[in-house]
């Protein structure tokens, strides 16, 4: 009985997701995440402490 119930929930969720994606303006999550990663790398490079040089 458990596999039928979980399959039913999976199918209902998939069908709802398809409906929402077709009828509403859903943002592209992958593009949003990539933009955030690029911004984080840029901030890290700009505000990173400079490496210490030991000129002995």
N, CA, C and O atoms as a CHARMM CRD file, in Angstrom:
* protein
*
  224
    1    1 UNK  N      0.81800  -1.19900   0.00000 PROA 1      0.00000
    2    1 UNK  CA     0.00000   0.00000   0.00000 PROA 1      0.00000
    3    1 UNK  C      0.86200   1.26300   0.00000 PROA 1      0.00000
    4    1 UNK  O      0.44000   2.30200  -0.50700 PROA 1      0.00000
    5    2 UNK  N      2.06100   1.17800   0.56300 PROA 2      0.00000
    6    2 UNK  CA     2.92000   2.35800   0.65600 PROA 2      0.00000
    7    2 UNK  C      3.41600   2.85000  -0.68800 PROA 2      0.00000
    8    2 UNK  O      3.52100   4.05700  -0.90900 PROA 2      0.00000
    9    3 UNK  N      3.72300   1.92500  -1.59300 PROA 3      0.00000
   10    3 UNK  CA     4.24200   2.34100  -2.89700 PROA 3      0.00000
   11    3 UNK  C      3.15100   2.99300  -3.74000 PROA 3      0.00000
   12    3 UNK  O      3.43000   3.89800  -4.52600 PROA 3      0.00000
   13    4 UNK  N      1.92200   2.54000  -3.58000 PROA 4      0.00000
   14    4 UNK  CA     0.80800   3.14700  -4.32900 PROA 4      0.00000
   15    4 UNK  C      0.56200   4.56300  -3.82200 PROA 4      0.00000
   16    4 UNK  O      0.33200   5.47900  -4.61200 PROA 4      0.00000
   17    5 UNK  N      0.60900   4.73800  -2.52000 PROA 5      0.00000
   18    5 UNK  CA     0.36700   6.06100  -1.93700 PROA 5      0.00000
   19    5 UNK  C      1.47900   7.03800  -2.32600 PROA 5      0.00000
   20    5 UNK  O      1.19900   8.18200  -2.68300 PROA 5      0.00000
   21    6 UNK  N      2.72900   6.59700  -2.26000 PROA 6      0.00000
   22    6 UNK  CA     3.82800   7.49600  -2.61800 PROA 6      0.00000
   23    6 UNK  C      3.83100   7.78100  -4.11400 PROA 6      0.00000
   24    6 UNK  O      4.17900   8.88600  -4.52800 PROA 6      0.00000
   25    7 UNK  N      3.45200   6.81300  -4.92200 PROA 7      0.00000
   26    7 UNK  CA     3.36800   7.04300  -6.36400 PROA 7      0.00000
   27    7 UNK  C      2.26700   8.04900  -6.68200 PROA 7      0.00000
   28    7 UNK  O      2.43700   8.91500  -7.54000 PROA 7      0.00000
   29    8 UNK  N      1.14600   7.92900  -5.98900 PROA 8      0.00000
   30    8 UNK  CA     0.04400   8.86500  -6.19600 PROA 8      0.00000
   31    8 UNK  C      0.47600  10.28600  -5.85800 PROA 8      0.00000
   32    8 UNK  O      0.19200  11.21000  -6.62100 PROA 8      0.00000
   33    9 UNK  N      1.15100  10.47700  -4.73600 PROA 9      0.00000
   34    9 UNK  CA     1.60300  11.81400  -4.34600 PROA 9      0.00000
   35    9 UNK  C      2.62500  12.35000  -5.34200 PROA 9      0.00000
   36    9 UNK  O      2.61300  13.53800  -5.66600 PROA 9      0.00000
   37   10 UNK  N      3.50000  11.49000  -5.82200 PROA 10     0.00000
   38   10 UNK  CA     4.49600  11.91500  -6.80500 PROA 10     0.00000
   39   10 UNK  C      3.82600  12.36900  -8.09800 PROA 10     0.00000
   40   10 UNK  O      4.18900  13.40500  -8.65500 PROA 10     0.00000
   41   11 UNK  N      2.84500  11.59400  -8.58200 PROA 11     0.00000
   42   11 UNK  CA     2.15200  11.94100  -9.82300 PROA 11     0.00000
   43   11 UNK  C      1.34000  13.21700  -9.67900 PROA 11     0.00000
   44   11 UNK  O      1.33100  14.05000 -10.58700 PROA 11     0.00000
   45   12 UNK  N      0.66100  13.38200  -8.55900 PROA 12     0.00000
   46   12 UNK  CA    -0.11900  14.60800  -8.33700 PROA 12     0.00000
   47   12 UNK  C      0.81100  15.81500  -8.27200 PROA 12     0.00000
   48   12 UNK  O      0.50400  16.86100  -8.84400 PROA 12     0.00000
   49   13 UNK  N      1.93400  15.68600  -7.58700 PROA 13     0.00000
   50   13 UNK  CA     2.89300  16.78700  -7.50500 PROA 13     0.00000
   51   13 UNK  C      3.48800  17.13100  -8.86100 PROA 13     0.00000
   52   13 UNK  O      3.68200  18.30400  -9.17900 PROA 13     0.00000
   53   14 UNK  N      3.77700  16.11200  -9.65800 PROA 14     0.00000
   54   14 UNK  CA     4.31600  16.34700 -10.99700 PROA 14     0.00000
   55   14 UNK  C      3.30100  17.05800 -11.87900 PROA 14     0.00000
   56   14 UNK  O      3.64600  17.99700 -12.59600 PROA 14     0.00000
   57   15 UNK  N      2.06000  16.61700 -11.82700 PROA 15     0.00000
   58   15 UNK  CA     1.01800  17.24200 -12.65100 PROA 15     0.00000
   59   15 UNK  C      0.76700  18.68600 -12.21200 PROA 15     0.00000
   60   15 UNK  O      0.56000  19.55600 -13.05800 PROA 15     0.00000
   61   16 UNK  N      0.78200  18.95000 -10.92000 PROA 16     0.00000
   62   16 UNK  CA     0.61700  20.32500 -10.43700 PROA 16     0.00000
   63   16 UNK  C      1.79200  21.20000 -10.86700 PROA 16     0.00000
   64   16 UNK  O      1.60800  22.35800 -11.24000 PROA 16     0.00000
   65   17 UNK  N      3.00000  20.63900 -10.81100 PROA 17     0.00000
   66   17 UNK  CA     4.18100  21.38900 -11.24400 PROA 17     0.00000
   67   17 UNK  C      4.14500  21.72200 -12.71700 PROA 17     0.00000
   68   17 UNK  O      4.52200  22.82400 -13.11600 PROA 17     0.00000
   69   18 UNK  N      3.69500  20.78200 -13.53200 PROA 18     0.00000
   70   18 UNK  CA     3.57000  21.03300 -14.97200 PROA 18     0.00000
   71   18 UNK  C      2.54500  22.12500 -15.23300 PROA 18     0.00000
   72   18 UNK  O      2.77300  23.01600 -16.05000 PROA 18     0.00000
   73   19 UNK  N      1.42300  22.05500 -14.54100 PROA 19     0.00000
   74   19 UNK  CA     0.37500  23.06000 -14.71700 PROA 19     0.00000
   75   19 UNK  C      0.89500  24.45600 -14.35100 PROA 19     0.00000
   76   19 UNK  O      0.68500  25.41900 -15.08900 PROA 19     0.00000
   77   20 UNK  N      1.56300  24.55100 -13.22300 PROA 20     0.00000
   78   20 UNK  CA     2.07700  25.85000 -12.76500 PROA 20     0.00000
   79   20 UNK  C      3.13000  26.38000 -13.73700 PROA 20     0.00000
   80   20 UNK  O      3.13600  27.57100 -14.04700 PROA 20     0.00000
   81   21 UNK  N      4.01800  25.51200 -14.22000 PROA 21     0.00000
   82   21 UNK  CA     5.07600  25.95100 -15.12600 PROA 21     0.00000
   83   21 UNK  C      4.51400  26.44600 -16.45200 PROA 21     0.00000
   84   21 UNK  O      5.07900  27.35400 -17.06200 PROA 21     0.00000
   85   22 UNK  N      3.41300  25.86300 -16.90200 PROA 22     0.00000
   86   22 UNK  CA     2.83300  26.26600 -18.18000 PROA 22     0.00000
   87   22 UNK  C      1.99600  27.52800 -18.06100 PROA 22     0.00000
   88   22 UNK  O      1.92600  28.30100 -19.01600 PROA 22     0.00000
   89   23 UNK  N      1.36700  27.75800 -16.93400 PROA 23     0.00000
   90   23 UNK  CA     0.39000  28.83600 -16.83000 PROA 23     0.00000
   91   23 UNK  C      0.85700  30.05500 -16.05000 PROA 23     0.00000
   92   23 UNK  O      0.17800  31.08200 -16.05600 PROA 23     0.00000
   93   24 UNK  N      1.98800  29.96600 -15.38400 PROA 24     0.00000
   94   24 UNK  CA     2.47100  31.08500 -14.59100 PROA 24     0.00000
   95   24 UNK  C      3.92400  31.37600 -14.93900 PROA 24     0.00000
   96   24 UNK  O      4.62600  30.52000 -15.47700 PROA 24     0.00000
   97   25 UNK  N      4.36500  32.57900 -14.63200 PROA 25     0.00000
   98   25 UNK  CA     5.73300  32.99600 -14.91300 PROA 25     0.00000
   99   25 UNK  C      6.62200  32.55000 -13.75100 PROA 25     0.00000
  100   25 UNK  O      6.77800  33.27300 -12.76600 PROA 25     0.00000
  101   26 UNK  N      7.19500  31.36900 -13.87400 PROA 26     0.00000
  102   26 UNK  CA     8.02800  30.79200 -12.82800 PROA 26     0.00000
  103   26 UNK  C      9.48300  31.15300 -13.12600 PROA 26     0.00000
  104   26 UNK  O      9.94300  30.94800 -14.24900 PROA 26     0.00000
  105   27 UNK  N     10.22300  31.69000 -12.13700 PROA 27     0.00000
  106   27 UNK  CA    11.61900  32.05300 -12.40100 PROA 27     0.00000
  107   27 UNK  C     12.49000  30.81900 -12.63300 PROA 27     0.00000
  108   27 UNK  O     12.20500  29.73300 -12.12900 PROA 27     0.00000
  109   28 UNK  N     13.55000  31.01200 -13.40300 PROA 28     0.00000
  110   28 UNK  CA    14.50500  29.94500 -13.67500 PROA 28     0.00000
  111   28 UNK  C     15.44900  29.84600 -12.47900 PROA 28     0.00000
  112   28 UNK  O     16.31500  30.70200 -12.29600 PROA 28     0.00000
  113   29 UNK  N     15.28500  28.81700 -11.67400 PROA 29     0.00000
  114   29 UNK  CA    16.04400  28.67100 -10.43300 PROA 29     0.00000
  115   29 UNK  C     17.52900  28.45200 -10.72400 PROA 29     0.00000
  116   29 UNK  O     18.38000  28.98300 -10.01100 PROA 29     0.00000
  117   30 UNK  N     17.84500  27.68700 -11.74900 PROA 30     0.00000
  118   30 UNK  CA    19.24800  27.41200 -12.07200 PROA 30     0.00000
  119   30 UNK  C     19.97900  28.69900 -12.42600 PROA 30     0.00000
  120   30 UNK  O     21.11600  28.89900 -11.99900 PROA 30     0.00000
  121   31 UNK  N     19.34800  29.57000 -13.19600 PROA 31     0.00000
  122   31 UNK  CA    19.95800  30.84800 -13.56600 PROA 31     0.00000
  123   31 UNK  C     20.12200  31.73700 -12.33700 PROA 31     0.00000
  124   31 UNK  O     21.13500  32.42200 -12.18900 PROA 31     0.00000
  125   32 UNK  N     19.12400  31.72400 -11.45900 PROA 32     0.00000
  126   32 UNK  CA    19.17400  32.52100 -10.23500 PROA 32     0.00000
  127   32 UNK  C     20.31800  32.07400  -9.32900 PROA 32     0.00000
  128   32 UNK  O     21.03000  32.91000  -8.77300 PROA 32     0.00000
  129   33 UNK  N     20.49600  30.76400  -9.17800 PROA 33     0.00000
  130   33 UNK  CA    21.57500  30.22300  -8.34600 PROA 33     0.00000
  131   33 UNK  C     22.93500  30.54800  -8.95700 PROA 33     0.00000
  132   33 UNK  O     23.85800  30.93000  -8.23700 PROA 33     0.00000
  133   34 UNK  N     23.07000  30.40200 -10.26600 PROA 34     0.00000
  134   34 UNK  CA    24.34400  30.71500 -10.92200 PROA 34     0.00000
  135   34 UNK  C     24.70300  32.18400 -10.75600 PROA 34     0.00000
  136   34 UNK  O     25.87100  32.51600 -10.55300 PROA 34     0.00000
  137   35 UNK  N     23.72100  33.05900 -10.84100 PROA 35     0.00000
  138   35 UNK  CA    23.97100  34.49100 -10.63600 PROA 35     0.00000
  139   35 UNK  C     24.45300  34.75100  -9.21000 PROA 35     0.00000
  140   35 UNK  O     25.37000  35.54500  -8.99800 PROA 35     0.00000
  141   36 UNK  N     23.84200  34.08800  -8.23900 PROA 36     0.00000
  142   36 UNK  CA    24.26200  34.24300  -6.84100 PROA 36     0.00000
  143   36 UNK  C     25.67800  33.74900  -6.61200 PROA 36     0.00000
  144   36 UNK  O     26.43700  34.36600  -5.86500 PROA 36     0.00000
  145   37 UNK  N     26.04400  32.63700  -7.24900 PROA 37     0.00000
  146   37 UNK  CA    27.40400  32.09900  -7.10400 PROA 37     0.00000
  147   37 UNK  C     28.41600  33.05800  -7.70800 PROA 37     0.00000
  148   37 UNK  O     29.47100  33.29600  -7.12200 PROA 37     0.00000
  149   38 UNK  N     28.10900  33.60600  -8.86300 PROA 38     0.00000
  150   38 UNK  CA    29.02500  34.56000  -9.50700 PROA 38     0.00000
  151   38 UNK  C     29.19400  35.80600  -8.64400 PROA 38     0.00000
  152   38 UNK  O     30.30500  36.31300  -8.49400 PROA 38     0.00000
  153   39 UNK  N     28.10400  36.29400  -8.08100 PROA 39     0.00000
  154   39 UNK  CA    28.19400  37.48000  -7.21100 PROA 39     0.00000
  155   39 UNK  C     29.00800  37.17900  -5.95600 PROA 39     0.00000
  156   39 UNK  O     29.80300  38.01300  -5.52200 PROA 39     0.00000
  157   40 UNK  N     28.81900  36.00000  -5.36800 PROA 40     0.00000
  158   40 UNK  CA    29.56800  35.63000  -4.16900 PROA 40     0.00000
  159   40 UNK  C     31.06400  35.51900  -4.47400 PROA 40     0.00000
  160   40 UNK  O     31.88900  35.96700  -3.67700 PROA 40     0.00000
  161   41 UNK  N     31.42000  34.93100  -5.61200 PROA 41     0.00000
  162   41 UNK  CA    32.83300  34.84100  -5.99700 PROA 41     0.00000
  163   41 UNK  C     33.43400  36.21800  -6.20300 PROA 41     0.00000
  164   41 UNK  O     34.56900  36.47300  -5.79900 PROA 41     0.00000
  165   42 UNK  N     32.68300  37.10100  -6.82400 PROA 42     0.00000
  166   42 UNK  CA    33.16400  38.46600  -7.07100 PROA 42     0.00000
  167   42 UNK  C     33.40400  39.19500  -5.74400 PROA 42     0.00000
  168   42 UNK  O     34.43000  39.85400  -5.57700 PROA 42     0.00000
  169   43 UNK  N     32.47800  39.08200  -4.81800 PROA 43     0.00000
  170   43 UNK  CA    32.63100  39.73400  -3.50900 PROA 43     0.00000
  171   43 UNK  C     33.81100  39.14500  -2.75300 PROA 43     0.00000
  172   43 UNK  O     34.57800  39.87500  -2.12600 PROA 43     0.00000
  173   44 UNK  N     33.95800  37.82100  -2.81000 PROA 44     0.00000
  174   44 UNK  CA    35.07200  37.18600  -2.10200 PROA 44     0.00000
  175   44 UNK  C     36.41300  37.63800  -2.65700 PROA 44     0.00000
  176   44 UNK  O     37.34000  37.90900  -1.89400 PROA 44     0.00000
  177   45 UNK  N     36.52600  37.72300  -3.98000 PROA 45     0.00000
  178   45 UNK  CA    37.79000  38.14600  -4.58100 PROA 45     0.00000
  179   45 UNK  C     38.12000  39.59300  -4.24800 PROA 45     0.00000
  180   45 UNK  O     39.28800  39.94100  -4.07400 PROA 45     0.00000
  181   46 UNK  N     37.09400  40.44000  -4.16000 PROA 46     0.00000
  182   46 UNK  CA    37.34500  41.86000  -3.87600 PROA 46     0.00000
  183   46 UNK  C     37.69500  42.11700  -2.41800 PROA 46     0.00000
  184   46 UNK  O     38.48400  43.01900  -2.13500 PROA 46     0.00000
  185   47 UNK  N     37.14000  41.36400  -1.49600 PROA 47     0.00000
  186   47 UNK  CA    37.32900  41.63600  -0.08200 PROA 47     0.00000
  187   47 UNK  C     38.23000  40.63100   0.62300 PROA 47     0.00000
  188   47 UNK  O     38.29200  40.61900   1.85200 PROA 47     0.00000
  189   48 UNK  N     38.92200  39.79600  -0.12500 PROA 48     0.00000
  190   48 UNK  CA    39.83300  38.81300   0.47100 PROA 48     0.00000
  191   48 UNK  C     41.06300  39.52400   1.01200 PROA 48     0.00000
  192   48 UNK  O     41.55700  40.48100   0.41500 PROA 48     0.00000
  193   49 UNK  N     41.54800  39.04400   2.14600 PROA 49     0.00000
  194   49 UNK  CA    42.77400  39.61700   2.69900 PROA 49     0.00000
  195   49 UNK  C     43.94200  39.25700   1.79000 PROA 49     0.00000
  196   49 UNK  O     44.00100  38.14500   1.26600 PROA 49     0.00000
  197   50 UNK  N     44.86600  40.18600   1.59900 PROA 50     0.00000
  198   50 UNK  CA    46.02900  39.84500   0.76600 PROA 50     0.00000
  199   50 UNK  C     46.92100  38.84700   1.47900 PROA 50     0.00000
  200   50 UNK  O     47.03000  38.87200   2.70500 PROA 50     0.00000
  201   51 UNK  N     47.55500  37.97100   0.72100 PROA 51     0.00000
  202   51 UNK  CA    48.45300  36.99400   1.30300 PROA 51     0.00000
  203   51 UNK  C     49.70800  37.68600   1.81900 PROA 51     0.00000
  204   51 UNK  O     50.23600  38.60700   1.19500 PROA 51     0.00000
  205   52 UNK  N     50.17500  37.21700   2.98300 PROA 52     0.00000
  206   52 UNK  CA    51.38400  37.77900   3.55900 PROA 52     0.00000
  207   52 UNK  C     52.59200  37.21400   2.83900 PROA 52     0.00000
  208   52 UNK  O     52.66000  36.02100   2.54300 PROA 52     0.00000
  209   53 UNK  N     53.53900  38.09000   2.56400 PROA 53     0.00000
  210   53 UNK  CA    54.77700  37.65400   1.92400 PROA 53     0.00000
  211   53 UNK  C     55.91000  37.77100   2.94600 PROA 53     0.00000
  212   53 UNK  O     56.10200  38.82000   3.56100 PROA 53     0.00000
  213   54 UNK  N     56.63000  36.71200   3.11100 PROA 54     0.00000
  214   54 UNK  CA    57.78800  36.71300   4.00600 PROA 54     0.00000
  215   54 UNK  C     59.03700  36.86200   3.15900 PROA 54     0.00000
  216   54 UNK  O     59.55700  35.88700   2.61500 PROA 54     0.00000
  217   55 UNK  N     59.51100  38.09700   3.05500 PROA 55     0.00000
  218   55 UNK  CA    60.72400  38.37400   2.27500 PROA 55     0.00000
  219   55 UNK  C     61.92700  38.33600   3.18800 PROA 55     0.00000
  220   55 UNK  O     62.44700  39.38600   3.56500 PROA 55     0.00000
  221   56 UNK  N     62.38900  37.13000   3.55900 PROA 56     0.00000
  222   56 UNK  CA    63.54600  36.98200   4.47100 PROA 56     0.00000
  223   56 UNK  C     64.83700  36.95300   3.71900 PROA 56     0.00000
  224   56 UNK  O     65.90200  36.83400   4.32500 PROA 56     0.00000
